Amino acid sequence: MPNSASNLKKHKPIISVIPYINAKPLTYFLENKDNKDYDISYNYPSDCIEKLKTGKIDAGIVSSIAIAKIPDTNVVDGICIASHSSVESVLLFSRKEIEETKTIGLDPNSGTSNALIKILMEKWKNKKCNYKFYNTDIETALNSKDYDAVLAIGDRALLFGTQNPSLIKIDLALEWNHFTGLPFVFAMWLIKKDSSLSPEIFREAGEKGIQQIDTIIESIAFNGESNLTKYQIKKYLKENLHYRFGSKERKGLMLFLKYCAEMGLIPQNYSLNLI
Ligand SMILES: C=C(O[C@@H]1C=C(C(=O)O)C=C[C@H]1O)C(=O)O
């Protein structure tokens, strides 16, 4: 039988979700909806970029840098994962003073923060460093002679930071805010242009998540989805993170993309197709 385009399109659309607690306010009500007309798949940010590019998924909450890396996608307006000062989960850990750092370990799960550290070092610290990915846990990478400092994101960075208060740390969102006066946008929802998914379902779920964030905090703590205390989860989601995408967040995002383009990390001809 010929494989017509309609046969190929019969699967439910797949929405990719980041398995970090920082995404929960935007994803909880999409994940916990009855009779979903989409499937959910869980992917780290860097895997999500690859899967969106190759059409394995139809939409995803994905590293903000992907806006300029994946053609044929729209960006959901109004919501994002951002931070206005310390985020506490995107950290450069170091045993040496930053001035002595030559080789930095990049987090294989990240897209955006791996670019942000390069901007920070080259633009503001005037340091040319070597960068290479590490594929171990944070502690092993930090103890190895291969890296002077190690970048980490997500739940493991958040936990490692709280468990190792004496390590030298740089909070990338705080540094960004210090140098630009703007919030930093880590992630947004991207939808393939040929997908039937409406941006409204993401906005509605995000708005409900922002309104009912205390229920989500209870659920994360109750289900043991984090090794942090309920108080720490509450502070992280309510104080460190910001979920609305307004004019300041847009300015921060566009400046980040401009710096990325200047440094050759993304093509020059990117655009932000908000829907
Ligand atoms: C704040 C964070 O933002 C994350 C950082 C990302 C990246 O570096 O590509 C992608 C998605 C976000 O969830 C974090 O995970 O700690």
The ligand as a MOL file (V3000), in Angstrom:
LIG
                    3D

  0  0  0     0  0            999 V3000
M  V30 BEGIN CTAB
M  V30 COUNTS 16 16 0 0 0
M  V30 BEGIN ATOM
M  V30 1 C 17.3120 27.3560 34.7850 0
M  V30 2 C 17.5620 26.2980 34.0590 0
M  V30 3 O 17.2670 26.4270 32.7540 0
M  V30 4 C 17.4480 25.3710 31.8290 0
M  V30 5 C 18.6200 25.5860 31.0000 0
M  V30 6 C 18.6690 25.1590 29.7070 0
M  V30 7 C 19.9400 25.1930 28.8920 0
M  V30 8 O 20.9960 25.5350 29.4410 0
M  V30 9 O 19.8950 24.8730 27.7020 0
M  V30 10 C 17.4920 24.6590 29.1090 0
M  V30 11 C 16.3320 24.6010 29.7780 0
M  V30 12 C 16.1370 25.1780 31.1190 0
M  V30 13 O 15.3390 24.3670 31.9240 0
M  V30 14 C 18.0800 25.0450 34.6330 0
M  V30 15 O 17.8050 23.9660 34.1220 0
M  V30 16 O 18.7260 25.0880 35.6670 0
M  V30 END ATOM
M  V30 BEGIN BOND
M  V30 1 2 1 2
M  V30 2 1 2 3
M  V30 3 1 2 14
M  V30 4 1 3 4
M  V30 5 1 4 5
M  V30 6 1 4 12
M  V30 7 2 5 6
M  V30 8 1 6 7
M  V30 9 1 6 10
M  V30 10 2 7 8
M  V30 11 1 7 9
M  V30 12 2 10 11
M  V30 13 1 11 12
M  V30 14 1 12 13
M  V30 15 2 14 15
M  V30 16 1 14 16
M  V30 END BOND
M  V30 END CTAB
M  END
